[in-house]
Structure formats: structure tokens, C-alpha cells
Amino acid sequence: MNDAIHTVATSALQPGARLAAAVLDASGRVLLPEGAVLDEVAIGGLRRRGVAEVRVVVPDATDAEAYRRALAERLAILFRHAGESEAAAQLRRVVLDHRTERRHG
């Protein structure tokens, strides 16, 4: 798997992004560790602290399984308030299958 590392403005971050490097404050304290998966709260905190950009891992688009894993992580965040019912789980699976098929034919 050949993941890429991109610098992304905090204004463009989406929940589910994974940090490629720790985010530090002006004093060198770790705000978020390398590998953290960002959610809305973390992104809002970065913006409030004036963090302009962060480095994130972007999975290799040619690796269908890596894409599916990354998408599943993002969907877990997006569906976190949907509960653990069978209907919610089925909807997550349908969205995951649809997005994966659309991307990789």
C-alpha cells in the first residue's frame, strides 16, 4: 500500500481524515497525536486554536481494499449517532458497497 501524505487546510478537513504527523501547539505540546482519526470536535478544536493546516494520510486510490477500509472508518464516524440497530448497520453496508463499487467499478 502506497499511501500519500498531503498538507490540508483545516478549513478543508473532513471527519475521518487520519493525521500523518502530530499536531503541536506553539509551545510544542501535542494537541493531537500522529495517526489520530479526526472527528468534527477535533477539527473544530484545531480551527479554534488557529491551526492553519495539518498533514494527513491519503490512502492509495489504486488499492481498493485500503480505500474500503478508509471509507468504512469515515462511515463509522458519520454514523456514530445512528445507534447499533440492524437497520443502521445495513445502511452503512449499503453505502459502503455503493461508494466502493462507484469508485472501483
Long-range contacts (C-beta under 8 A, 24 or more apart in sequence): 1-59, 1-60, 1-63, 1-66, 2-60, 2-63, 3-57, 3-58, 3-59, 3-60, 3-66, 4-57, 4-58, 4-60, 5-55, 5-56, 5-57, 5-58, 6-55, 6-56, 6-58, 7-53, 7-54, 7-55, 7-56, 8-53, 8-54, 8-55, 8-56, 9-52, 9-53, 10-43, 10-46, 10-47, 10-51, 10-52, 10-53, 10-54, 11-47, 13-38, 13-43, 13-46, 13-54, 13-56, 14-38, 14-74, 15-39, 15-40, 15-43, 15-74, 15-77, 15-78, 16-70, 16-73, 16-74, 16-75, 16-77, 16-78, 17-56, 18-56, 18-57, 18-70, 18-73, 19-54, 19-55, 19-56, 19-57, 20-55, 20-56, 20-57, 21-54, 21-55, 23-51, 23-54, 25-49, 37-73, 37-77, 39-77, 61-103, 64-100, 64-103, 64-104, 67-100, 67-103, 67-104, 68-96, 68-100, 71-96, 71-99, 71-100, 72-96
